[in-house]
Amino acid sequence: MEKKEMFDEKEDRKYITETRTLGGFRYIRRYTKCGKPNCTKCPYHGPYWYARGKRKDGTNYEKYIGKEFKTMREFALEKKMLEMMRKEEEKKGETLPPIEDMIV
């Protein structure tokens, strides 16, 4: 069975506002659609940063970065730090919001 791509390059072009290539990733800042049928803002949510790359099997993928530009390395380090903070807080009996809510 053929894998379906997460994004459509031709469709995305009209919503892209900026691109950067760094460290084997292509970073794209674009507006996005939310998919809700009654949304009055679509397709104008954002713009948000995404990193695009290729997997070892040759398929493309896209990773949401956020409103502010970060490299994939910075994004991964920030996520790792937040996970470490969460573990420390859980040891103390405190709870933190989900990591996705803490990443700016």
Contacts in CASP RR format, 6 or more apart in sequence:
PFRMAT RR
TARGET T0000
AUTHOR 0000-0000-0000
METHOD contacts of the structure
MODEL  1
MEKKEMFDEKEDRKYITETRTLGGFRYIRRYTKCGKPNCTKCPYHGPYWY
ARGKRKDGTNYEKYIGKEFKTMREFALEKKMLEMMRKEEEKKGETLPPIE
DMIV
3 59 0 8 1.000
5 59 0 8 1.000
5 60 0 8 1.000
6 60 0 8 1.000
6 61 0 8 1.000
6 62 0 8 1.000
7 50 0 8 1.000
7 52 0 8 1.000
7 60 0 8 1.000
7 62 0 8 1.000
12 28 0 8 1.000
12 30 0 8 1.000
15 30 0 8 1.000
15 31 0 8 1.000
15 32 0 8 1.000
15 43 0 8 1.000
15 47 0 8 1.000
16 28 0 8 1.000
16 29 0 8 1.000
16 30 0 8 1.000
17 29 0 8 1.000
17 30 0 8 1.000
17 31 0 8 1.000
17 47 0 8 1.000
18 28 0 8 1.000
18 29 0 8 1.000
18 47 0 8 1.000
19 26 0 8 1.000
19 27 0 8 1.000
19 28 0 8 1.000
19 29 0 8 1.000
20 26 0 8 1.000
20 27 0 8 1.000
20 69 0 8 1.000
21 27 0 8 1.000
22 71 0 8 1.000
23 71 0 8 1.000
24 53 0 8 1.000
25 51 0 8 1.000
25 52 0 8 1.000
25 53 0 8 1.000
25 71 0 8 1.000
25 72 0 8 1.000
26 51 0 8 1.000
26 52 0 8 1.000
26 53 0 8 1.000
27 49 0 8 1.000
27 50 0 8 1.000
27 51 0 8 1.000
27 52 0 8 1.000
27 65 0 8 1.000
27 69 0 8 1.000
27 71 0 8 1.000
28 49 0 8 1.000
28 50 0 8 1.000
28 51 0 8 1.000
28 52 0 8 1.000
29 47 0 8 1.000
29 48 0 8 1.000
29 49 0 8 1.000
29 50 0 8 1.000
29 69 0 8 1.000
30 46 0 8 1.000
30 47 0 8 1.000
30 48 0 8 1.000
30 50 0 8 1.000
31 43 0 8 1.000
31 44 0 8 1.000
31 45 0 8 1.000
31 46 0 8 1.000
31 47 0 8 1.000
31 48 0 8 1.000
32 43 0 8 1.000
32 45 0 8 1.000
32 46 0 8 1.000
32 47 0 8 1.000
32 48 0 8 1.000
33 39 0 8 1.000
33 42 0 8 1.000
33 43 0 8 1.000
33 45 0 8 1.000
34 41 0 8 1.000
34 42 0 8 1.000
34 45 0 8 1.000
35 42 0 8 1.000
36 42 0 8 1.000
46 67 0 8 1.000
47 67 0 8 1.000
48 64 0 8 1.000
48 65 0 8 1.000
48 66 0 8 1.000
48 67 0 8 1.000
49 64 0 8 1.000
49 65 0 8 1.000
49 66 0 8 1.000
49 67 0 8 1.000
49 68 0 8 1.000
49 69 0 8 1.000
49 70 0 8 1.000
50 62 0 8 1.000
50 63 0 8 1.000
50 64 0 8 1.000
50 65 0 8 1.000
51 62 0 8 1.000
51 63 0 8 1.000
51 65 0 8 1.000
51 72 0 8 1.000
51 75 0 8 1.000
52 60 0 8 1.000
52 61 0 8 1.000
52 62 0 8 1.000
52 63 0 8 1.000
53 60 0 8 1.000
53 61 0 8 1.000
53 62 0 8 1.000
54 60 0 8 1.000
54 61 0 8 1.000
55 61 0 8 1.000
63 72 0 8 1.000
63 75 0 8 1.000
65 72 0 8 1.000
65 75 0 8 1.000
66 103 0 8 1.000
66 104 0 8 1.000
67 104 0 8 1.000
68 104 0 8 1.000
70 78 0 8 1.000
75 103 0 8 1.000
78 103 0 8 1.000
79 99 0 8 1.000
79 103 0 8 1.000
82 99 0 8 1.000
82 102 0 8 1.000
82 103 0 8 1.000
83 99 0 8 1.000
85 96 0 8 1.000
86 96 0 8 1.000
86 99 0 8 1.000
89 95 0 8 1.000
89 96 0 8 1.000
96 102 0 8 1.000
END
